[in-house]
Amino acid sequence: MKTDSPKPMLKLVSVGETTADFYPAINQTFVGGISLNFAVQAKRCGAETVSMVSVVGNDTNGEMILGKLEQEGIDTSHISVVPGKTAHCEIVVLENGERFFPPNSYHQHVLAHYKPSAADLAFVQLHDIVVSRFDISYTKETFNAVIRDLPFAGKKVVDFGDWFDYNGRDDEIIPYLKHIDLAFVSGDQTTVDRFLQLAQQHPTVQFVVTLGDKGSVAIADSELLHQQAIPVAKIVDTTGCGDSFQAAFTVAYFQGASIQDSLKAGAKQAAKTIQHYGAI
């Protein structure tokens, strides 16, 4: 009798952002942040060990974040707790479920000056996969330390965020492509076209473009593989949808699933996320 091979037991570490997400319309605060969302969703999707490397303040939001992560089975031993306020974000959700961030509603607080220690970087090296976010509005010190400069035997995964934020400045990301294995970006068809060119120049990188309600596209050997967004009865809040997609794709992909099946896994996890308030 043929049996399925066991899935690889992945040890994944997410490095970067943790925030407290405040929704004024419902007067509720949820744990959030791109790196935190990814970590939690990766654990829910089957990664054996998931850790976070980040920082929170010594306030109630920091306590809330650490408590939630521990509840989800995330290793928080390398989340520093320092005097000050935890990063904080205000989120407004429109009637169609789309979210936006009011001007001046995001405050990095202790995250603004965070830099992983030598012990943090040594801890990262104990994992199979390291994930981080490239954001042109942040200092690149942490990102460079983990993605560009750190000797790492495993796989490096990067979320490049929203392609429209770059205004066509390819030079912002091209130097990093030689250091990574899997790259995510959100955008539209023009983004797909540009990343198809980059994929031809960097064949060792797996590129995935998320297209919102139009689904997603992965680039494989100059071929475009498409996945439709999975419809749901009601979209409540799109916050964290992309993070959910990326986490599910990453876990499935590095556990040996095909690219098409990994896209489908991402779409399924994103569909779950948009049906409730808060990213996780």
C-alpha positions in Angstrom: 0.0 0.0 0.0 1.3 3.4 -1.0 1.6 5.9 1.9 2.3 9.6 1.7 5.8 10.7 2.8 5.8 12.6 6.1 6.1 16.4 5.6 9.4 18.0 6.6 9.4 19.4 10.1 10.1 23.1 9.5 11.8 25.4 12.0 10.8 28.9 11.0 11.7 32.3 12.5 10.0 35.6 11.7 12.0 38.7 12.3 10.6 42.3 12.5 7.3 43.9 13.4 4.9 43.4 16.3 2.1 45.9 16.8 -1.1 46.6 18.7 -3.8 47.2 16.1 -6.6 49.5 17.3 -10.0 49.6 15.6 -11.7 52.8 16.7 -15.1 51.8 15.1 -15.5 48.8 17.4 -13.2 50.1 20.2 -11.0 46.9 20.2 -7.3 46.3 20.0 -5.9 43.1 18.4 -2.3 41.9 18.3 -0.8 42.4 14.9 2.2 43.4 12.8 3.4 41.9 9.6 6.0 39.6 11.2 3.8 38.5 14.0 0.9 37.7 11.6 3.2 35.6 9.5 4.5 33.7 12.5 1.1 32.8 13.9 -0.3 31.8 10.5 2.8 29.7 9.8 2.3 27.8 13.0 -1.4 27.3 12.3 -0.5 26.0 8.8 1.8 23.3 10.1 5.3 24.6 10.7 6.6 22.5 13.5 8.6 25.2 15.3 7.9 28.9 14.9 9.9 31.7 16.7 9.8 35.5 16.6 12.6 37.9 17.0 11.3 41.4 17.7 10.7 43.9 20.5 7.8 45.1 22.6 7.4 47.8 25.2 6.9 47.2 28.9 3.2 48.1 28.6 -0.1 46.3 28.5 0.1 46.0 24.7 3.4 44.3 25.0 2.0 41.9 27.6 -1.0 41.2 25.3 1.3 40.4 22.4 3.5 38.1 24.4 0.5 36.3 25.9 -1.1 35.7 22.5 2.1 34.4 20.9 2.6 32.0 23.8 -1.0 30.9 23.5 -0.4 30.1 19.8 2.8 28.1 20.5 5.3 30.7 19.3 8.7 30.8 20.8 9.0 34.4 22.3 12.4 33.9 24.0 14.0 36.4 21.6 11.3 39.1 21.8 13.0 41.9 23.8 10.9 43.8 26.4 12.2 47.3 26.8 11.0 50.5 28.6 8.6 52.4 26.4 5.5 51.8 24.3 4.8 48.9 22.0 4.3 49.8 18.3 0.8 50.9 17.7 -1.4 51.2 14.7 -5.0 52.5 14.0 -7.0 50.7 11.4 -10.3 51.8 9.8 -12.4 49.2 7.9 -14.7 50.3 5.1 -18.1 48.8 4.4 -16.5 46.5 1.8 -14.0 45.1 4.3 -11.0 47.0 2.8 -8.9 48.6 5.5 -6.9 51.7 5.5 -4.5 53.5 7.9 -5.4 57.1 8.7 -2.6 59.6 8.3 -0.1 59.6 11.2 -1.9 56.6 12.8 1.1 54.4 13.0 3.7 54.8 15.7 6.7 52.6 15.8 7.7 53.6 19.4 10.3 51.0 20.7 10.4 49.3 17.2 11.9 52.4 15.7 15.3 51.8 17.4 15.3 48.0 17.5 18.3 46.1 16.3 18.7 42.3 16.8 21.6 41.4 19.2 24.4 38.9 18.4 22.4 36.4 20.5 19.3 37.0 18.4 21.2 36.5 15.2 22.8 33.3 16.5 19.3 32.1 17.4 18.0 32.9 13.9 20.7 30.5 12.5 19.2 27.6 14.4 16.2 27.6 12.1 15.4 26.3 8.6 13.7 29.4 7.3 14.0 33.0 8.2 11.3 35.5 7.1 11.5 39.3 7.2 9.8 42.3 5.6 11.5 44.9 3.4 9.9 48.3 3.9 11.3 51.5 2.4 9.8 53.6 5.2 11.8 51.7 7.9 15.4 51.7 8.8 17.1 48.8 7.0 19.4 47.9 9.8 17.5 44.9 11.1 16.6 43.7 7.6 20.3 43.9 6.4 21.5 42.1 9.5 19.2 39.2 8.9 18.8 38.9 5.2 21.9 40.5 3.6 24.7 39.9 6.1 23.8 36.8 8.2 25.4 33.5 7.1 22.4 31.2 7.0 22.3 27.6 5.8 18.5 27.6 5.4 16.1 29.5 3.2 15.4 33.2 3.3 12.0 34.6 2.6 11.2 38.3 2.1 7.9 40.2 1.8 8.7 43.3 -0.3 5.3 44.8 0.5 3.3 46.9 -1.9 5.0 47.4 -5.2 3.3 50.8 -5.7 5.2 52.2 -2.8 8.5 51.9 -4.7 7.4 54.1 -7.6 9.3 52.0 -10.0 12.6 52.1 -8.1 13.9 48.7 -8.9 17.3 49.6 -7.4 15.7 49.4 -3.9 15.3 45.6 -4.0 17.5 44.2 -6.8 20.7 44.1 -4.6 18.9 41.8 -2.1 17.6 39.2 -4.6 20.9 37.3 -4.6 20.5 36.7 -0.9 17.0 35.2 -0.9 15.0 32.1 -2.0 11.4 33.2 -1.9 10.1 36.8 -2.6 6.5 38.1 -2.2 5.2 41.4 -3.4 1.7 42.8 -3.9 0.6 44.7 -6.9 -1.2 44.4 -10.3 -0.4 43.1 -13.8 2.4 45.7 -14.3 4.0 44.2 -11.2 3.7 40.7 -12.6 5.3 41.9 -15.9 8.2 43.5 -14.0 8.8 40.5 -11.7 8.7 38.2 -14.7 11.7 40.1 -16.0 13.4 39.9 -12.6 12.7 36.2 -12.4 14.6 35.7 -15.7 17.6 37.5 -14.3 17.4 35.7 -10.9 16.4 32.1 -11.6 17.2 30.9 -8.1 14.4 33.0 -6.5 10.8 31.9 -6.4 8.6 35.1 -7.0 5.0 35.3 -6.0 2.8 38.4 -6.7 -0.5 38.8 -4.8 -3.3 40.7 -6.6 -5.9 41.2 -3.9 -9.3 40.1 -5.0 -7.8 39.0 -8.3 -5.9 36.2 -6.7 -2.2 35.6 -7.0 0.5 34.6 -9.5 3.7 32.6 -9.1 6.5 32.8 -11.7 8.1 29.4 -12.4 10.6 29.0 -15.3 9.1 32.0 -17.1 5.7 30.5 -16.8 2.9 32.2 -14.9 0.8 30.1 -12.5 -2.5 31.7 -11.5 -4.7 31.1 -8.5 -8.1 32.8 -8.0 -9.1 34.3 -4.7 -11.5 32.1 -2.9 -14.9 33.7 -2.5 -16.4 34.1 1.0 -19.9 35.0 2.0 -18.9 38.3 3.6 -15.5 40.2 3.7 -15.2 41.6 7.2 -11.6 42.9 7.3 -8.7 42.5 4.9 -6.1 43.2 7.5 -3.5 40.4 7.5 -4.8 38.7 4.4 -1.5 39.0 2.6 0.4 37.8 5.6 -1.9 34.7 5.9 -1.4 33.9 2.2 2.4 34.2 2.4 2.6 32.1 5.6 0.5 29.3 4.1 2.4 29.4 0.8 5.7 29.3 2.5 4.9 26.4 4.8 3.4 24.3 1.9 6.2 25.2 -0.5 9.0 24.2 1.8 7.2 21.1 2.9 7.3 19.9 -0.7 4.0 21.0 -2.2 3.9 22.1 -5.8 3.8 25.8 -6.6 0.2 25.5 -7.7 -0.8 23.7 -4.5 1.1 26.2 -2.4 -0.8 29.1 -4.1 -4.0 27.3 -3.3 -3.0 26.9 0.4 -2.3 30.6 0.5 -5.7 31.5 -1.0 -7.5 29.2 1.5 -5.7 30.8 4.5 -6.3 34.3 3.2 -10.0 33.5 2.8 -10.2 32.5 6.5 -8.6 35.7 7.6 -10.9 38.2 5.8 -13.9 36.8 7.6 -13.1 38.3 11.0 -11.7 41.5 12.5 -8.0 41.5 13.2 -5.2 39.9 11.3 -5.2 36.7 13.4 
